[in-house]
């Protein structure tokens, strides 16, 4: 853990220092944001920030406030209602990819979620288990066993990417390029050079998805994207923009979040042998451990932006109409008012699945949660059954975390391990 903000010997940052750190999105903050969130929870739980994107934002860090805000209809997800702010943050080119359920309110959100949600029911997801296992086995077969391997590009990312691409019907020879464009969108900063890269990647993705939808119209394959094309053509349930944007959000959210979460889980279990032993006792223990890891180190650090449709007061702080609100899932998940010893990972923690906010809360609760759970269960079970002696290739304190400017994801920059030290 970085010592930039707090350690056992140093005092916690003041509210001013914490707000400045969260606003700057500095490398130190990105490497370990938890001391900053802890300070904000106690001293400024609803904190105005001045982030690099230049749009004033209010950050919510306490559990009760976060849970209420996630379901508050006065906080809109429809960024088309805040276009000035939207353009300043994401640029003009993002609009064509963001006409989806993630950036909409009821009744539009209800309609789009119903169309997509039928694919991610627990029963449908469970039917994918054999194929997820097959993909997992194939990826591990290809990994080097006796020397260090970076699990992120070799395993953590390809697994959910292959699963979601198969669900959508993305041809195998086109997946690598789609992932590269997605990575550019996810890791772009706010300077002119970064914005140019973002616009090129978004344009390429939009053109690719338009073409892919056209191919699914000509030759349906029974996949999710073919079903969405059919819904648009036969039922009029989707506009052209909604179709392309829905395909994009499924592709992007369906692999990035899970990939980083698998990496977080492997890292923290390998760093804590006692917790690993408890987690791997049986399937029930592992399922509970996964929920604790979701709480302890969520890959989705902050919920996507909301904006106030009217003046709102959250914990004595007035959020004016039109202001942006960001809800810290990582901060809420470590609130001591909700979780005892929140900065300890305890895989036997009771009732954590029903309380952590990693998948959100309310109407926008993550539709892909069942699939993410299945992928983590399969990945961790197979990894540790095959390689019980697997070890980090270095000390836990040497871990490098993502330090991209915008805190969309909380994950490792690399995960070097030795699968079979013997």
Buried (B, 14 or more C-beta within 10 A) or exposed (E): BBBBBBEEEEEBBEBEBBBBBBBBBBEBBBBBBBBBBBBBBBBBBBBBBBBBBEBBBBBBBBBBBBBBBBEBEBBBBBBEBBEEBBBEBBBEBBBBBBBBBBBBBEEBBEBBBEBBEEBBEEEBBEEBEEEBBEBBEEBBEEBEBEEBBBBBEBBBBBBBBBBBBBBBBBEEEEBEEBBEBBBBBBBBBBEEEBBEBBBEBBBBBBEBBBEBBEBBBEEBEEBBBBBBBBBBEEEEBBEEBBBBBBBBBBBBBBBBBBBBBBBBBBBBBBBBEEBBEBBBEEEEBBBBBBBBBBBBBBBBBBBBBBBBBEEBEBEEBEBEEBBBBBBBBBBBBBBEEBBEEBEEBBBEBEEBBEBBBBBBBEBBEBBBBBBBBBBBBBBBBBBBEBBEEBBBBBEEEEBEBBBBBBBBBBBBBBBBBBBBEE
